[in-house]
Amino acid sequence: MAEIAPFAALRYDPEKVQLRDVITQPYDKITPEMQDGYYKASPFNLIRIILGRPEGPETDSQNRYTQAAGYLKAWREKGILAQDSSPSIYAYAQKFTIPGTNTQIERRGFIAIGRLHDYADRVVYRHEQTLPKAKSDRLRLLNATHAHFGQLFMLYSDPAQSIDALLFDDERYAWQELTDEYGVLHRVRRISDPAALNIVQTEMADKKLIIADGHHRYETALNFRNEIQSKNANGDLREKSNFAMMTFINMDSPGLVILPTHRVVYGLDGFDVSEFVKKARGFYEVKELGQIDAAKAAEALSQSGKRGISFVAATKKGSYLLRAKPESTDSLPAQFSPRQRKLDIVHLHSLLLDRCLGVTPEQVTNMQHIRYLRDAGEALAQVKSDPTVNVAFLTNPVSIDQVKEIAFAGEVLPQKSTDFYPKLLSGFAIYALE
């Protein structure tokens, strides 16, 4: 089962930098505008390592990855990044308002290192497919730096919430905190008490883990481990490569939030609303909603979702509520299991995108004619303002029970099915293998 361990993290020295100036969102959530802001915030911002700009023509020996290694080495020598004196775990809390509501909650977890397992070991489970290009980029960074800068987001089950109680009810440890650009309050504190560490390790020893976020980085870490094991690397590096830095979140916690990810379809030649609705009626009961705002669309979608698989399709001529007919499941491709056939997103991709609009699975994989948005209001706005947009599909979120059922069965969800909110910031802790 799961093996977690404390580690002596590299951390920014708060006497030399302000955390708010150097911490970032995960690399794959950083827009060019955010990258600009991080570059301006501090010469020691982690952006220069995890998503750096080339400082000249790139060659095999001089490129953004070797630059990252250079920054890491220099910052360690200057004491900007200092290694903790003893192995520790790091309690991590995030207080936030659920988007689209006025509800404020806190999600709790802890940062530690976890042993890497092949999926066949049935200890770590994925729930999404990955893309080779993203893994190649992260592998080059890991090979250059021999360090993990962002945490893998891992789910475990603890209905009694005993680990959270141990890590968060003890007031002996001071918090570091910052509020990010989305208004999320992040708090981290180091826990090095041997008795507490032993309890957490023991509690986690019988757990199975699901990757919530970080599938590409997990598989990159596996590839790196395999490369190191096949080489005549030193013993310490070989042992450390068996682990990666992870944040462990209790999937039974009330602070776990999964948001829907909406689809905007654009650039289809000859798209006709009437023809689309006619085809959709072959699989769905269709109710005209007219021109509605995001709040009303969300309410209609939520209520309909209680009775069956549902979507709101928004076009320039108006919006439509689609609820799957019982027999629509029979039209799904044979490759999908009974569990997958219950998923809204499987219906959306296979029936609405492929059968009704002609957007093939290959085009979806290559992100042709489709983009993904968290904000339903933004999706509706794009329908109205962007002449290339044909239709937006608003969805209900995937439940954690569905994620568990699919993952533990060894199956996967379509890409961009889950949006675990908020994201884990990068830079609170760094796992250096050397």
C-alpha positions in Angstrom: 0.0 0.0 0.0 1.0 3.7 0.1 4.4 4.5 1.5 4.9 8.2 2.5 7.9 9.7 4.2 9.0 13.0 5.7 11.7 14.9 3.9 14.0 17.9 4.5 12.5 20.3 2.0 14.2 23.2 0.2 12.2 26.3 1.2 12.5 30.0 0.5 14.1 31.9 3.4 11.3 34.4 4.5 14.0 36.7 5.8 15.4 37.1 2.3 12.2 37.1 0.1 8.5 37.6 0.6 6.6 34.4 -0.2 4.0 36.3 -2.2 6.7 37.4 -4.6 8.2 34.0 -5.4 5.4 31.4 -5.2 3.4 30.5 -8.3 0.4 28.6 -9.6 1.2 25.2 -11.1 3.2 25.5 -14.3 0.3 24.3 -16.5 -2.1 26.9 -15.2 0.2 29.9 -15.8 -0.9 32.1 -18.7 1.6 34.4 -20.6 0.2 37.3 -18.6 0.7 35.6 -15.3 4.3 34.6 -16.4 5.0 38.3 -17.0 3.7 39.2 -13.6 5.8 36.5 -11.9 8.9 37.7 -13.7 8.4 41.2 -12.5 7.5 40.2 -8.9 11.0 39.0 -8.0 14.3 37.9 -9.5 13.9 34.8 -7.3 10.4 33.9 -8.4 10.0 30.2 -9.1 8.8 31.0 -12.6 12.4 31.2 -13.8 12.8 27.5 -13.0 9.4 25.9 -13.7 8.4 27.9 -16.8 11.5 30.0 -17.7 12.0 32.0 -20.9 15.0 31.2 -23.0 17.7 33.8 -22.4 19.3 33.2 -25.8 19.3 30.7 -28.7 18.6 27.2 -27.3 21.1 24.4 -27.9 21.5 21.0 -26.4 23.9 22.4 -23.9 22.3 25.8 -23.2 18.5 26.0 -23.0 15.7 26.9 -20.6 16.2 23.6 -18.7 20.0 24.2 -18.1 19.0 27.8 -17.1 16.6 26.4 -14.5 19.4 24.2 -13.1 21.6 27.3 -12.9 19.1 29.3 -11.0 18.5 26.5 -8.6 22.2 26.1 -7.9 22.7 29.9 -7.5 19.7 30.4 -5.2 20.9 27.5 -2.9 24.4 29.0 -2.8 22.9 32.4 -1.8 20.7 31.0 0.8 17.5 32.1 -1.0 16.5 28.5 -0.8 17.6 26.7 2.4 17.2 23.1 3.3 15.3 22.2 6.5 17.5 20.7 9.2 15.5 17.5 9.7 12.9 15.5 7.8 9.4 16.9 8.1 5.9 16.9 6.7 4.1 20.2 5.9 0.5 20.8 6.8 -1.2 22.7 4.0 -4.6 24.5 4.3 -6.5 26.4 1.6 -9.4 28.7 2.5 -11.5 29.7 -0.4 -14.9 30.7 -1.7 -16.5 28.1 -4.0 -16.7 29.8 -7.5 -20.2 30.9 -8.3 -21.3 30.8 -4.7 -20.9 32.8 -1.4 -19.8 29.6 0.4 -16.4 29.7 2.0 -14.7 26.5 3.1 -11.2 25.2 3.9 -9.5 22.2 2.3 -6.7 20.5 4.4 -3.9 18.2 3.5 -0.2 17.7 4.0 3.0 17.7 1.8 5.3 14.7 2.0 7.1 12.4 -0.4 5.4 9.3 -1.6 6.8 6.2 -3.2 6.2 5.9 -6.9 4.3 2.8 -8.1 3.5 1.6 -11.6 -0.3 1.6 -12.1 -0.1 -2.2 -12.3 0.9 -2.3 -8.6 -2.7 -1.1 -7.8 -1.5 1.3 -5.1 -1.6 4.6 -7.2 -4.5 5.0 -9.6 -5.0 7.5 -12.4 -8.4 8.8 -13.6 -7.3 10.7 -16.8 -5.3 10.0 -19.9 -2.0 12.0 -20.5 -0.4 13.6 -23.5 3.3 12.7 -24.5 4.3 16.3 -25.2 3.6 17.5 -21.7 5.6 14.6 -20.2 8.6 15.2 -22.4 8.9 18.9 -21.2 8.7 18.0 -17.5 11.2 15.1 -17.9 13.7 17.5 -19.4 13.3 19.8 -16.4 13.6 17.0 -14.0 16.7 15.6 -15.7 18.4 19.1 -15.6 17.5 20.0 -12.0 17.1 16.7 -10.2 14.3 18.3 -8.1 10.5 18.4 -7.8 9.1 21.9 -7.6 5.4 21.3 -7.6 3.3 18.7 -5.6 1.3 15.9 -7.1 -2.3 16.2 -5.8 -3.1 12.8 -4.3 -6.4 11.6 -2.8 -6.7 9.1 0.0 -9.7 8.0 2.1 -9.9 8.7 5.9 -13.6 9.0 6.9 -12.7 9.7 10.5 -10.3 12.6 9.4 -7.8 11.4 12.0 -4.8 12.7 10.1 -6.2 16.2 9.6 -7.1 16.3 13.3 -3.5 15.5 14.2 -1.9 18.0 11.9 -4.2 20.9 12.3 -5.4 20.8 15.9 -1.8 21.2 17.4 -1.0 24.9 17.8 2.7 24.5 18.5 3.7 25.1 14.9 3.8 28.5 13.2 2.0 29.1 9.9 3.4 30.8 6.7 0.6 32.2 4.7 -0.3 34.1 1.5 -3.3 35.0 -0.5 -3.0 34.2 -4.2 -4.4 36.0 -7.3 -7.7 34.2 -7.0 -8.3 35.2 -3.4 -7.4 31.8 -1.9 -5.7 31.9 1.5 -2.8 29.3 1.6 -1.3 28.3 4.9 1.7 26.0 5.4 3.5 24.9 8.5 6.4 22.5 9.1 5.9 19.5 11.4 9.0 17.6 12.5 7.9 15.9 15.8 8.9 12.2 15.3 5.8 10.9 17.1 3.5 12.8 14.8 5.4 11.8 11.7 5.2 8.1 12.8 1.5 8.3 13.3 0.9 9.8 9.9 3.1 7.2 8.2 1.3 4.4 10.0 -2.1 5.8 9.2 -1.2 6.1 5.5 0.3 2.6 5.2 -3.0 0.9 4.3 -4.2 3.6 1.9 -4.7 3.5 -1.9 -4.1 6.7 -3.7 -5.8 8.4 -6.6 -4.1 11.1 -8.7 -6.4 14.2 -8.7 -4.0 16.6 -10.5 -0.6 16.0 -11.8 -0.9 12.9 -14.1 1.8 14.1 -16.4 4.2 14.9 -13.6 3.5 11.5 -12.0 4.3 9.7 -15.1 7.3 11.9 -15.7 8.6 10.9 -12.2 8.1 7.3 -13.1 10.0 7.7 -16.3 12.8 9.5 -14.5 13.0 6.8 -11.8 13.2 4.1 -14.5 16.0 6.0 -16.3 18.0 6.5 -13.0 17.5 2.8 -12.0 18.9 1.7 -15.4 22.0 3.9 -15.1 24.9 3.5 -12.8 23.7 6.4 -10.7 24.9 6.9 -7.1 23.0 5.1 -4.4 21.4 8.2 -2.8 20.0 9.4 -6.1 18.7 6.0 -7.0 16.9 5.8 -3.7 15.5 9.3 -3.8 14.2 8.9 -7.4 11.8 6.3 -6.0 9.8 9.1 -4.4 8.1 12.3 -5.6 6.7 15.2 -3.7 3.0 15.0 -3.1 0.1 16.8 -1.3 -2.2 14.3 0.2 -5.9 15.3 0.5 -8.6 13.3 2.2 -11.3 12.6 -0.3 -13.8 12.2 2.5 -13.2 15.8 3.6 -16.0 18.4 3.1 -13.4 20.8 1.8 -12.9 18.7 -1.4 -14.5 20.5 -4.4 -14.7 19.4 -8.0 -15.9 22.0 -10.5 -17.3 21.3 -13.9 -15.3 22.1 -17.0 -17.4 23.5 -19.8 -16.8 23.0 -23.5 -16.8 25.7 -26.2 -17.0 24.4 -29.8 -15.8 26.8 -32.6 -14.8 26.9 -36.2 -17.2 24.3 -37.6 -18.0 24.8 -41.3 -21.7 24.9 -42.1 -22.8 24.7 -38.5 -26.6 25.1 -38.3 -28.5 25.4 -35.0 -31.7 23.8 -36.3 -29.8 20.8 -37.8 -27.8 20.4 -34.5 -31.0 20.4 -32.4 -32.6 17.9 -34.8 -29.7 15.5 -34.4 -29.6 16.0 -30.6 -33.2 15.0 -30.3 -32.2 11.5 -31.4 -30.4 11.1 -28.1 -31.9 13.7 -25.7 -35.1 15.3 -24.6 -34.7 18.9 -25.7 -36.2 21.9 -23.9 -35.8 25.5 -25.2 -34.5 27.9 -22.6 -34.2 31.0 -24.8 -31.5 33.6 -23.9 -30.6 32.9 -20.3 -27.7 33.9 -18.0 -25.2 31.6 -16.3 -27.0 31.5 -13.0 -30.3 30.4 -14.5 -28.5 27.9 -16.8 -26.7 26.4 -13.8 -30.0 26.0 -11.9 -31.7 24.3 -14.8 -28.7 22.1 -15.3 -28.5 21.1 -11.6 -32.1 20.3 -11.3 -32.2 18.2 -14.5 -29.0 16.5 -13.5 -30.8 15.0 -10.5 -32.9 13.0 -13.0 -30.4 12.0 -15.6 -27.4 13.0 -17.7 -27.9 16.6 -18.7 -26.3 19.5 -20.5 -27.1 23.1 -21.5 -26.3 23.8 -25.1 -25.9 27.6 -25.7 -26.0 29.0 -29.3 -26.4 32.4 -30.8 -30.1 31.7 -31.4 -30.7 30.6 -27.8 -30.0 27.9 -25.2 -31.4 24.4 -24.9 -31.6 21.9 -21.9 -30.7 18.4 -23.0 -31.5 15.4 -20.9 -30.5 12.0 -22.0 -33.1 9.5 -23.1 -32.8 6.1 -21.4 -31.9 4.4 -24.7 -29.2 6.9 -25.6 -26.6 4.8 -23.6 -27.1 2.1 -26.2 -25.6 4.4 -28.8 -22.3 4.9 -27.0 -19.3 3.1 -28.5 -18.7 -0.5 -27.3 -15.3 0.5 -25.8 -17.0 2.1 -22.8 -17.6 0.1 -19.7 -20.9 0.2 -17.7 -19.2 2.7 -15.3 -18.1 5.0 -18.0 -21.5 5.0 -19.7 -22.9 6.7 -16.6 -20.7 9.7 -17.1 -22.0 13.0 -18.5 -18.7 13.7 -20.2 -18.7 10.4 -22.1 -22.1 11.2 -23.5 -21.0 14.7 -24.4 -17.9 13.6 -26.2 -19.3 10.6 -28.0 -22.8 11.7 -28.9 -22.9 15.5 -29.0 -19.4 16.2 -30.2 -18.8 13.2 -32.4 -22.2 12.1 -33.6 -24.1 15.4 -33.7 -21.3 17.8 -34.6 -18.6 15.6 -36.3 -15.8 16.6 -33.9 -13.8 13.4 -33.8 -12.0 11.9 -30.7 -8.7 12.6 -32.5 -9.7 16.3 -32.9 -10.6 16.5 -29.3 -7.3 15.0 -28.3 -5.5 17.6 -30.5 -7.7 20.4 -29.1 -9.1 21.2 -32.5 -12.5 23.0 -32.5 -12.7 22.8 -28.7 -11.6 24.8 -25.7 -12.3 24.3 -22.0 -13.6 26.9 -19.6 -14.3 26.8 -15.8 -16.5 29.8 -15.9 -20.0 29.3 -17.4 -20.5 33.0 -17.8 -17.4 33.3 -19.9 -18.6 30.4 -22.1 -21.9 32.1 -22.7 -20.2 35.4 -23.4 -18.0 33.8 -26.0 -21.1 32.4 -27.7 -22.5 35.9 -28.0 -19.3 37.8 -28.9 -17.1 35.5 -30.8 -18.3 34.9 -34.4 -16.2 31.7 -34.7 -18.0 30.1 -31.7 -20.8 27.6 -32.7 -22.0 26.2 -29.4 -21.0 26.0 -25.7 -21.9 23.0 -23.6 -22.4 23.6 -19.9 -22.0 20.6 -17.7 -22.5 19.4 -14.2 -19.4 18.4 -12.2 -18.2 14.8 -11.9 -18.7 13.6 -8.3 -15.9 12.2 -6.2 -17.8 8.9 -6.0 -17.6 8.7 -9.8 -13.9 9.5 -9.8 -13.3 6.7 -7.2 -15.4 4.2 -9.0 -13.6 4.8 -12.4 -10.1 5.0 -10.9 -10.3 2.0 -8.7 -11.6 0.0 -11.6 -8.5 0.8 -13.6 -10.4 3.0 -16.1 -10.1 6.6 -17.1 -12.3 9.6 -17.6 -12.2 11.7 -20.8 -9.6 14.5 -20.7 -10.6 17.7 -18.8 -13.3 15.9 -16.9 -12.4 17.1 -13.4 -11.3 20.5 -12.0 -10.2 20.1 -8.4 -10.4 23.6 -6.9 -8.3 25.4 -5.8 -4.9 24.4 -7.3 -1.8 23.7 -5.2 0.7 26.4 -5.3 4.3 25.7 -6.3 7.3 26.8 -4.2 6.2 26.2 -0.7 8.5 23.1 -0.6 11.0 21.6 -3.1 12.1 18.0 -3.1 15.8 18.0 -4.1 17.2 14.7 -5.0 20.8 15.9 -4.6 
